[in-house]
Amino acid sequence: MFEHFFQCPYCWEEISMLLDASVSQQTYIEDCEVCCNPIQITAHFDDAELVVFTAENIEQ
């Protein structure tokens, strides 16, 4: 697991999340630690290297 920093798509604050490189493709929803809005996280790893990362707001 490693820490990845990115900007929240709602409040634009820099936040971080722990990512698990043992799962090559993953999509999940996690709340922003600053504004508490739900963020859809998509991460793809190749040989434990992060190759794709997106953090998108959830349309309601």
N, CA, C and O atoms as CSV, one atom per row, in Angstrom:
chain,resi,resn,atom,element,x,y,z
A,1,MET,N,N,0.849,-1.183,0.000
A,1,MET,CA,C,0.000,0.000,0.000
A,1,MET,C,C,0.891,1.241,0.000
A,1,MET,O,O,1.948,1.281,0.630
A,2,PHE,N,N,0.426,2.240,-0.723
A,2,PHE,CA,C,1.158,3.485,-0.709
A,2,PHE,C,C,0.198,4.661,-0.759
A,2,PHE,O,O,-0.947,4.522,-1.190
A,3,GLU,N,N,0.669,5.812,-0.320
A,3,GLU,CA,C,-0.154,7.003,-0.250
A,3,GLU,C,C,-0.084,7.763,-1.571
A,3,GLU,O,O,1.001,8.005,-2.102
A,4,HIS,N,N,-1.259,8.140,-2.100
A,4,HIS,CA,C,-1.334,8.890,-3.349
A,4,HIS,C,C,-2.055,10.210,-3.084
A,4,HIS,O,O,-3.143,10.219,-2.508
A,5,PHE,N,N,-1.455,11.318,-3.503
A,5,PHE,CA,C,-2.023,12.647,-3.305
A,5,PHE,C,C,-2.719,13.100,-4.583
A,5,PHE,O,O,-2.223,12.863,-5.684
A,6,PHE,N,N,-3.878,13.759,-4.431
A,6,PHE,CA,C,-4.623,14.270,-5.579
A,6,PHE,C,C,-5.567,15.371,-5.101
A,6,PHE,O,O,-5.699,15.613,-3.901
A,7,GLN,N,N,-6.219,16.031,-6.054
A,7,GLN,CA,C,-7.117,17.131,-5.747
A,7,GLN,C,C,-8.565,16.643,-5.757
A,7,GLN,O,O,-8.992,15.961,-6.689
A,8,CYS,N,N,-9.312,16.996,-4.717
A,8,CYS,CA,C,-10.725,16.628,-4.627
A,8,CYS,C,C,-11.494,17.320,-5.756
A,8,CYS,O,O,-11.315,18.519,-5.974
A,9,PRO,N,N,-12.352,16.582,-6.481
A,9,PRO,CA,C,-13.122,17.198,-7.568
A,9,PRO,C,C,-14.259,18.104,-7.090
A,9,PRO,O,O,-14.924,18.734,-7.913
A,10,TYR,N,N,-14.490,18.180,-5.801
A,10,TYR,CA,C,-15.541,19.038,-5.241
A,10,TYR,C,C,-14.959,20.311,-4.625
A,10,TYR,O,O,-15.308,21.420,-5.030
A,11,CYS,N,N,-14.085,20.146,-3.658
A,11,CYS,CA,C,-13.573,21.304,-2.902
A,11,CYS,C,C,-12.188,21.757,-3.361
A,11,CYS,O,O,-11.699,22.796,-2.918
A,12,TRP,N,N,-11.559,20.993,-4.235
A,12,TRP,CA,C,-10.250,21.295,-4.835
A,12,TRP,C,C,-9.091,21.264,-3.845
A,12,TRP,O,O,-7.983,21.681,-4.180
A,13,GLU,N,N,-9.329,20.781,-2.645
A,13,GLU,CA,C,-8.246,20.624,-1.669
A,13,GLU,C,C,-7.401,19.410,-2.034
A,13,GLU,O,O,-7.907,18.436,-2.591
A,14,GLU,N,N,-6.120,19.475,-1.719
A,14,GLU,CA,C,-5.267,18.303,-1.924
A,14,GLU,C,C,-5.525,17.315,-0.788
A,14,GLU,O,O,-5.444,17.672,0.387
A,15,ILE,N,N,-5.831,16.087,-1.146
A,15,ILE,CA,C,-6.059,15.037,-0.169
A,15,ILE,C,C,-5.221,13.824,-0.560
A,15,ILE,O,O,-4.606,13.803,-1.626
A,16,SER,N,N,-5.203,12.834,0.293
A,16,SER,CA,C,-4.452,11.620,-0.017
A,16,SER,C,C,-5.286,10.397,0.337
A,16,SER,O,O,-6.169,10.445,1.193
A,17,MET,N,N,-4.979,9.305,-0.344
A,17,MET,CA,C,-5.610,8.021,-0.060
A,17,MET,C,C,-4.566,6.937,-0.157
A,17,MET,O,O,-3.594,7.049,-0.903
A,18,LEU,N,N,-4.783,5.880,0.611
A,18,LEU,CA,C,-3.906,4.722,0.515
A,18,LEU,C,C,-4.427,3.816,-0.588
A,18,LEU,O,O,-5.604,3.456,-0.601
A,19,LEU,N,N,-3.547,3.450,-1.513
A,19,LEU,CA,C,-3.905,2.580,-2.625
A,19,LEU,C,C,-3.207,1.247,-2.467
A,19,LEU,O,O,-2.053,1.180,-2.043
A,20,ASP,N,N,-3.918,0.188,-2.813
A,20,ASP,CA,C,-3.398,-1.176,-2.702
A,20,ASP,C,C,-2.979,-1.654,-4.088
A,20,ASP,O,O,-3.836,-1.951,-4.921
A,21,ALA,N,N,-1.693,-1.731,-4.344
A,21,ALA,CA,C,-1.163,-2.118,-5.655
A,21,ALA,C,C,-1.301,-3.613,-5.929
A,21,ALA,O,O,-1.004,-4.056,-7.039
A,22,SER,N,N,-1.739,-4.397,-4.956
A,22,SER,CA,C,-1.879,-5.842,-5.177
A,22,SER,C,C,-3.126,-6.181,-6.012
A,22,SER,O,O,-3.262,-7.303,-6.499
A,23,VAL,N,N,-4.035,-5.202,-6.174
A,23,VAL,CA,C,-5.217,-5.379,-7.013
A,23,VAL,C,C,-4.997,-4.532,-8.266
A,23,VAL,O,O,-4.956,-3.305,-8.181
A,24,SER,N,N,-4.854,-5.176,-9.432
A,24,SER,CA,C,-4.413,-4.450,-10.627
A,24,SER,C,C,-5.421,-3.422,-11.141
A,24,SER,O,O,-5.016,-2.367,-11.631
A,25,GLN,N,N,-6.724,-3.703,-11.043
A,25,GLN,CA,C,-7.740,-2.745,-11.484
A,25,GLN,C,C,-8.792,-2.621,-10.397
A,25,GLN,O,O,-9.317,-3.621,-9.906
A,26,GLN,N,N,-9.093,-1.385,-10.027
A,26,GLN,CA,C,-10.052,-1.179,-8.955
A,26,GLN,C,C,-10.827,0.120,-9.163
A,26,GLN,O,O,-10.282,1.124,-9.622
A,27,THR,N,N,-12.100,0.073,-8.816
A,27,THR,CA,C,-12.966,1.247,-8.820
A,27,THR,C,C,-13.807,1.182,-7.559
A,27,THR,O,O,-14.422,0.159,-7.259
A,28,TYR,N,N,-13.827,2.277,-6.828
A,28,TYR,CA,C,-14.606,2.318,-5.595
A,28,TYR,C,C,-14.940,3.754,-5.254
A,28,TYR,O,O,-14.423,4.681,-5.878
A,29,ILE,N,N,-15.799,3.946,-4.271
A,29,ILE,CA,C,-16.212,5.277,-3.835
A,29,ILE,C,C,-15.720,5.493,-2.409
A,29,ILE,O,O,-15.893,4.653,-1.527
A,30,GLU,N,N,-15.100,6.654,-2.223
A,30,GLU,CA,C,-14.611,7.024,-0.896
A,30,GLU,C,C,-14.897,8.506,-0.688
A,30,GLU,O,O,-14.804,9.296,-1.628
A,31,ASP,N,N,-15.242,8.884,0.537
A,31,ASP,CA,C,-15.545,10.278,0.837
A,31,ASP,C,C,-14.277,11.109,0.981
A,31,ASP,O,O,-13.253,10.641,1.480
A,32,CYS,N,N,-14.378,12.369,0.523
A,32,CYS,CA,C,-13.278,13.323,0.704
A,32,CYS,C,C,-13.079,13.560,2.197
A,32,CYS,O,O,-14.048,13.722,2.939
A,33,GLU,N,N,-11.835,13.581,2.632
A,33,GLU,CA,C,-11.544,13.798,4.061
A,33,GLU,C,C,-11.736,15.252,4.476
A,33,GLU,O,O,-11.727,15.551,5.670
A,34,VAL,N,N,-11.912,16.169,3.513
A,34,VAL,CA,C,-12.114,17.584,3.826
A,34,VAL,C,C,-13.593,17.956,3.756
A,34,VAL,O,O,-14.150,18.466,4.729
A,35,CYS,N,N,-14.240,17.702,2.600
A,35,CYS,CA,C,-15.629,18.145,2.408
A,35,CYS,C,C,-16.657,17.022,2.536
A,35,CYS,O,O,-17.859,17.288,2.528
A,36,CYS,N,N,-16.210,15.789,2.652
A,36,CYS,CA,C,-17.059,14.608,2.868
A,36,CYS,C,C,-17.929,14.202,1.677
A,36,CYS,O,O,-18.810,13.356,1.830
A,37,ASN,N,N,-17.709,14.778,0.509
A,37,ASN,CA,C,-18.451,14.372,-0.680
A,37,ASN,C,C,-17.893,13.065,-1.229
A,37,ASN,O,O,-16.704,12.788,-1.070
A,38,PRO,N,N,-18.741,12.249,-1.877
A,38,PRO,CA,C,-18.290,10.954,-2.408
A,38,PRO,C,C,-17.488,11.123,-3.704
A,38,PRO,O,O,-17.911,11.823,-4.624
A,39,ILE,N,N,-16.338,10.477,-3.757
A,39,ILE,CA,C,-15.449,10.531,-4.914
A,39,ILE,C,C,-15.328,9.123,-5.482
A,39,ILE,O,O,-15.072,8.169,-4.747
A,40,GLN,N,N,-15.513,8.998,-6.799
A,40,GLN,CA,C,-15.282,7.705,-7.443
A,40,GLN,C,C,-13.805,7.622,-7.820
A,40,GLN,O,O,-13.303,8.409,-8.623
A,41,ILE,N,N,-13.132,6.661,-7.226
A,41,ILE,CA,C,-11.708,6.443,-7.444
A,41,ILE,C,C,-11.536,5.285,-8.415
A,41,ILE,O,O,-12.134,4.224,-8.237
A,42,THR,N,N,-10.728,5.488,-9.430
A,42,THR,CA,C,-10.355,4.419,-10.355
A,42,THR,C,C,-8.839,4.369,-10.402
A,42,THR,O,O,-8.180,5.380,-10.645
A,43,ALA,N,N,-8.293,3.186,-10.167
A,43,ALA,CA,C,-6.838,3.010,-10.178
A,43,ALA,C,C,-6.489,1.736,-10.931
A,43,ALA,O,O,-7.121,0.695,-10.748
A,44,HIS,N,N,-5.477,1.836,-11.777
A,44,HIS,CA,C,-4.974,0.684,-12.520
A,44,HIS,C,C,-3.474,0.602,-12.279
A,44,HIS,O,O,-2.756,1.598,-12.366
A,45,PHE,N,N,-3.024,-0.597,-11.979
A,45,PHE,CA,C,-1.611,-0.841,-11.705
A,45,PHE,C,C,-1.040,-1.825,-12.712
A,45,PHE,O,O,-1.734,-2.736,-13.163
A,46,ASP,N,N,0.220,-1.638,-13.059
A,46,ASP,CA,C,0.952,-2.573,-13.899
A,46,ASP,C,C,2.261,-2.879,-13.182
A,46,ASP,O,O,3.100,-1.997,-12.997
A,47,ASP,N,N,2.427,-4.124,-12.783
A,47,ASP,CA,C,3.603,-4.537,-12.001
A,47,ASP,C,C,3.804,-3.636,-10.786
A,47,ASP,O,O,4.915,-3.175,-10.522
A,48,ALA,N,N,2.729,-3.392,-10.057
A,48,ALA,CA,C,2.710,-2.598,-8.820
A,48,ALA,C,C,3.028,-1.122,-9.051
A,48,ALA,O,O,3.303,-0.396,-8.096
A,49,GLU,N,N,2.995,-0.670,-10.301
A,49,GLU,CA,C,3.196,0.746,-10.612
A,49,GLU,C,C,1.862,1.346,-11.032
A,49,GLU,O,O,1.167,0.783,-11.878
A,50,LEU,N,N,1.504,2.478,-10.450
A,50,LEU,CA,C,0.248,3.145,-10.775
A,50,LEU,C,C,0.351,3.742,-12.180
A,50,LEU,O,O,1.199,4.598,-12.432
A,51,VAL,N,N,-0.515,3.289,-13.096
A,51,VAL,CA,C,-0.477,3.777,-14.474
A,51,VAL,C,C,-1.701,4.631,-14.828
A,51,VAL,O,O,-1.636,5.448,-15.746
A,52,VAL,N,N,-2.814,4.449,-14.107
A,52,VAL,CA,C,-4.012,5.250,-14.326
A,52,VAL,C,C,-4.624,5.572,-12.959
A,52,VAL,O,O,-4.776,4.690,-12.114
A,53,PHE,N,N,-4.970,6.837,-12.757
A,53,PHE,CA,C,-5.669,7.228,-11.543
A,53,PHE,C,C,-6.642,8.345,-11.892
A,53,PHE,O,O,-6.259,9.354,-12.484
A,54,THR,N,N,-7.903,8.156,-11.521
A,54,THR,CA,C,-8.886,9.218,-11.681
A,54,THR,C,C,-9.666,9.370,-10.389
A,54,THR,O,O,-9.889,8.401,-9.664
A,55,ALA,N,N,-10.074,10.589,-10.112
A,55,ALA,CA,C,-10.923,10.918,-8.962
A,55,ALA,C,C,-12.022,11.806,-9.497
A,55,ALA,O,O,-11.782,12.962,-9.847
A,56,GLU,N,N,-13.238,11.265,-9.562
A,56,GLU,CA,C,-14.347,11.981,-10.195
A,56,GLU,C,C,-15.497,12.183,-9.221
A,56,GLU,O,O,-15.729,11.371,-8.326
A,57,ASN,N,N,-16.222,13.304,-9.422
A,57,ASN,CA,C,-17.397,13.510,-8.581
A,57,ASN,C,C,-18.506,12.573,-9.022
A,57,ASN,O,O,-18.523,12.105,-10.160
A,58,ILE,N,N,-19.424,12.306,-8.121
A,58,ILE,CA,C,-20.541,11.392,-8.360
A,58,ILE,C,C,-21.753,12.229,-8.722
A,58,ILE,O,O,-22.171,13.087,-7.944
A,59,GLU,N,N,-22.322,11.991,-9.895
A,59,GLU,CA,C,-23.531,12.714,-10.309
A,59,GLU,C,C,-24.700,12.229,-9.460
A,59,GLU,O,O,-24.899,11.025,-9.300
A,60,GLN,N,N,-25.455,13.148,-8.928
A,60,GLN,CA,C,-26.598,12.791,-8.080
A,60,GLN,C,C,-27.895,13.114,-8.768
A,60,GLN,O,O,-28.966,12.883,-8.207
